Amino acid sequence: MDSFKFDREITQLAVLQRNELLSSTSKKIRKFFGRYLFTKFISRYLINPSRASEQYYNLMSEEISTITNFLDKRTNILSIGSGIGGLECLILEKYNDTKVNFIEKNYVSRKVKYGWDASNFEAYNSLSVLNNFLLTNGINQERFEIFDCDKDSYPNKKYDLIISLYSLDYHYDFNIYKEYLKTVSTDNTVFIFDTIRPDYFNQLFEDIFVLKNDEQTVHKSKRLVCKIFKND
Ligand SMILES: C[S@@+](CC[C@H](N)C(=O)[O-])C[C@H]1O[C@@H](n2cnc3c(N)ncnc32)[C@H](O)[C@@H]1O
């Protein structure tokens, strides 16, 4: 496989979740028509699904290569803010014993804006599209479970790996999930997430390692690998 199966709904969400998929022309169109029209119509009807799928596949292949060292024997994974789940799809495809729990939002904001969202109202996902994306790309329903961040009770088990790319502490405060994450992690759990304030985590975790630096992007961030919550 060197691309994902995409329909228009999947394409729309993918381009909202990953700006990199937009050509400079699409960005100009967004500026010209405004974010509302872009979010509702242009992202859905004017973007070519097969081109977006190929680019999204390439992006997710790059992402999995940054974390490969942390995937072996990590059979229970929690993903927070996965988007349509391309990275998790590649993980599930490669590691047969692995299962993934997703916590995500189930709506698309009226006009999607990017940045630090203190009230955490910004969202651009649909849980049925996430479910459909995984199934149509060959992942068996028994290998994943999806939880609505605003409505469901969160899964209560211990995870080997907790991952959140460009979501937790990139767009909204890690502390929203902090107490929950303490209950579902052990000293062996690895956390991988992108943050715009890496130094903040020195007070929270015993072990911290910087996996990646995003200095060229609008929101400068670092991808951290952390282990073991410090005692309060
Ligand atoms: C920039 S996208 C990143 C998606 C994906 N991780 C990726 O790397 O392509 C951020 C995602 O976080 C989701 N999100 C926002 N607030 C959330 C929350 N409190 N819990 C879980 N997901 C959230 C959004 O709906 C969106 O899908």
Ligand as a Chemical Component Dictionary entry (heavy atoms), coordinates in Angstrom:
data_LIG
# 
_chem_comp.id                   LIG 
_chem_comp.type                 NON-POLYMER 
_chem_comp.pdbx_formal_charge   0 
_chem_comp.three_letter_code    LIG 
# 
loop_
_chem_comp_atom.comp_id 
_chem_comp_atom.atom_id 
_chem_comp_atom.alt_atom_id 
_chem_comp_atom.type_symbol 
_chem_comp_atom.charge 
_chem_comp_atom.model_Cartn_x 
_chem_comp_atom.model_Cartn_y 
_chem_comp_atom.model_Cartn_z 
_chem_comp_atom.pdbx_ordinal 
LIG C1  C1  C 0  -3.974  19.196 14.320 1  
LIG S1  S1  S 1  -5.050  17.799 14.488 2  
LIG C2  C2  C 0  -3.820  16.505 14.558 3  
LIG C3  C3  C 0  -4.372  15.185 14.117 4  
LIG C4  C4  C 0  -3.373  14.014 14.093 5  
LIG N1  N1  N 0  -2.836  13.731 15.411 6  
LIG C5  C5  C 0  -2.279  14.252 13.117 7  
LIG O1  O1  O 0  -1.107  14.302 13.556 8  
LIG O2  O2  O -1 -2.563  14.354 11.922 9  
LIG C6  C6  C 0  -5.628  17.933 16.187 10 
LIG C7  C7  C 0  -6.731  16.935 16.517 11 
LIG O3  O3  O 0  -7.018  17.040 17.929 12 
LIG C8  C8  C 0  -8.426  16.876 18.112 13 
LIG N2  N2  N 0  -8.783  17.386 19.456 14 
LIG C9  C9  C 0  -9.023  18.654 19.861 15 
LIG N3  N3  N 0  -9.272  18.685 21.187 16 
LIG C10 C10 C 0  -9.183  17.403 21.643 17 
LIG C11 C11 C 0  -9.320  16.785 22.911 18 
LIG N4  N4  N 0  -9.601  17.482 24.025 19 
LIG N5  N5  N 0  -9.165  15.437 22.996 20 
LIG C12 C12 C 0  -8.880  14.708 21.908 21 
LIG N6  N6  N 0  -8.725  15.233 20.666 22 
LIG C13 C13 C 0  -8.872  16.564 20.538 23 
LIG C14 C14 C 0  -9.028  17.604 16.921 24 
LIG O4  O4  O 0  -10.368 17.217 16.672 25 
LIG C15 C15 C 0  -8.047  17.174 15.804 26 
LIG O5  O5  O 0  -8.470  15.983 15.180 27 
# 
loop_
_chem_comp_bond.comp_id 
_chem_comp_bond.atom_id_1 
_chem_comp_bond.atom_id_2 
_chem_comp_bond.value_order 
_chem_comp_bond.pdbx_ordinal 
LIG C1  S1  SING 1  
LIG S1  C2  SING 2  
LIG S1  C6  SING 3  
LIG C2  C3  SING 4  
LIG C3  C4  SING 5  
LIG C4  N1  SING 6  
LIG C4  C5  SING 7  
LIG C5  O1  DOUB 8  
LIG C5  O2  SING 9  
LIG C6  C7  SING 10 
LIG C7  O3  SING 11 
LIG C7  C15 SING 12 
LIG O3  C8  SING 13 
LIG C8  N2  SING 14 
LIG C8  C14 SING 15 
LIG N2  C9  SING 16 
LIG N2  C13 SING 17 
LIG C9  N3  DOUB 18 
LIG N3  C10 SING 19 
LIG C10 C11 SING 20 
LIG C10 C13 DOUB 21 
LIG C11 N4  SING 22 
LIG C11 N5  DOUB 23 
LIG N5  C12 SING 24 
LIG C12 N6  DOUB 25 
LIG N6  C13 SING 26 
LIG C14 O4  SING 27 
LIG C14 C15 SING 28 
LIG C15 O5  SING 29 
# 
